[in-house]
Amino acid sequence: MFDFRSDTVTQPTDAMRRAMAQADVGDDVYGDDPTVNALEEQAAEMAGFEAALFTSSGTQANLLALMAHCERGDEYLCGQQAHNYKFEGGGAAVLGSIQPQPIENEVDGSLCLERVAAAIKPDDIHFARTRLLSLENTIGGKVLPMAYLAQAQAFAFEKGLKLHLDGARVFNAAVDQSVQLSTIAQHFDSLTICLSKGLAAPVGSLLVGDEALIKKARRWRKVLGGGMRQAGILAAAGQLALNEMVERLADDHDNARYLAEQLAALHSVEVDDCATNMVFARFTHSDLKALNAHLLADGCKLSLGPKTRLVLHKDVNRQAADALVASLHRYEKGVA
């Protein structure tokens, strides 16, 4: 089965499974797990920050960042399409008492800084206190330009805001731009890194920031039930994700471009966009349920809809792209 739905479906490598079985572990809540400690130190060094915190998920890492930067009654600014606004259950408001103020994303995924400036609340008892600007990179597969990150950093400093990056796929951005993680991270006060998407670890994300922020986030992680005790079993896979899986993301980007070219040649598929490891397409077939059943029978799993996202990753390669296109060819011939 080739699963195009997301890079979250990646299977851990054999090396990860072995490392997990052999991991040196301790109680991470006491700070005694050597493998977790080593992973956090490595991530902080790669990003050019003082400290990092291993978390169970990207959703938890983002929420911890928001709760560490903001207090009850504060506000953070983000995009309408931001994952930590749209797809994370409203956690900032529900659990952090932090008000989100979404701004419409530009076509390239960025936020117009003039619109952001207009949304900042006055220092007045009637309003939530605007404390934080949150960006996402990549967003919808799109990479935010380095020049824009510098502009956002200068803007945040001028306005007295902290700047957070939801970097679930930040290594895709780094590989696409041929830069180190620290080159992107230097513009932010904090960032998250997901290990369980294209990097193929089974579980886990990291929050990176200065020591004071991470100390505060570590306390909130405990409050949220995120103390995972012998988490070195998971961190061992995370170490291999950082050491062995970053450079190969370029293969996913190449395969995405290849798939986009192949799909564009079909009569009943319109390719809207291709960015890093994602292809966005419209399947114009009259019966998507029948098409979905056909693709599943041929071993291709998609989240078909009005606009379908197809994600390339280590388990969905060029062979998978060819299999999908061949299946679509057969379907078109069968219903013609």
C-alpha positions, 0 to 999 in steps of 0.5 A: 500500500502506497499512502499519499495522505501525509508524511505522518504515515512514515514507518520507522527505519530498521535502524530506528527499531534497533536503536529503540530496543537498545536505548539507554533510558532513565526517568525523563521527568527527573531529567535522568534519561541520557538519550532524551538529554542527548537528543535535546542537546543535539537539537538545540545545537543544530538550531543555534539555541540554548535548550530544547524540550522533547515532546510527544507531538507537534501539537503539544510542542506548539501549545507549550511554546504559546503557553511559555510566551503568553499568559492568560488573557494574552493574544498571539497573531498567526495565519488563517491556515496556521496549523496551531490555529486551524488544526490543533483543537483550539488548544491555545484558547481552551487550555492556555486561555490565549486568544488567537488573532488569525490573519489571512495568509498570502498566496506564498504562505506568508503574512502581510506585515502591514495587516499584522501591524493593524491587528496588534491591539492597543495597550488598553484594558478592553483588549487582549495583550498582543504578545506573540507572532507565530509563523509556519515554515513550510506551510502547505509545502511552501517555503518562506523566503529568507528575506521575509524571515528577516523582515518578520524578525525586524517587525517583531522586534520593533513591535515588542513581540516575540516570534515563534516558528511552527517548524513541523517541516522546517527541515524541508525548508532548509533542504529546499534552500540549501541552508542549515537549520540554524540559518532559519532558526536565527530569526525566531525566539522559539521553534518546533521541529517534528521528528515523525513526518518526513524524518520518519521517527515514530513519535515526537517533536522538539521545542527549541528556545532559550533556557528560560523559555524551555524551563517554563515549557517543561513545567507546562509539559508536566501540567499537560501530562507530557512527562513520558518517563523512560522516553529515551526509547522514543528519543533514540529514533529521534536521534537517527531522524536528525542524523540520517533522514534530513538530507534524503528529504531532497528525494521527496522534493524531486519525487513530488515534482516528478509526480506533478508532471505525470499527473498534469499529463492526465485528462482528469487531473488538474495540478494546482501546485507543487511545493517541497514534498507536496502536490495539490491536485483536483481530480475531476472524475465524476465519481470520486467514491468509485475512483477512491475504491479503484485506487485502494484496490490498486494499493494507493491510498489518498484523501480525495476531495475537492482539492487533494494533497498528495505527500511524498515521503520515504515510503512513497517514492518514484515507484509509488508515483508511477503506480498511482499514475498507472492506476489512474490511467487504467481507471480513465480507460475503464470509464471512457 
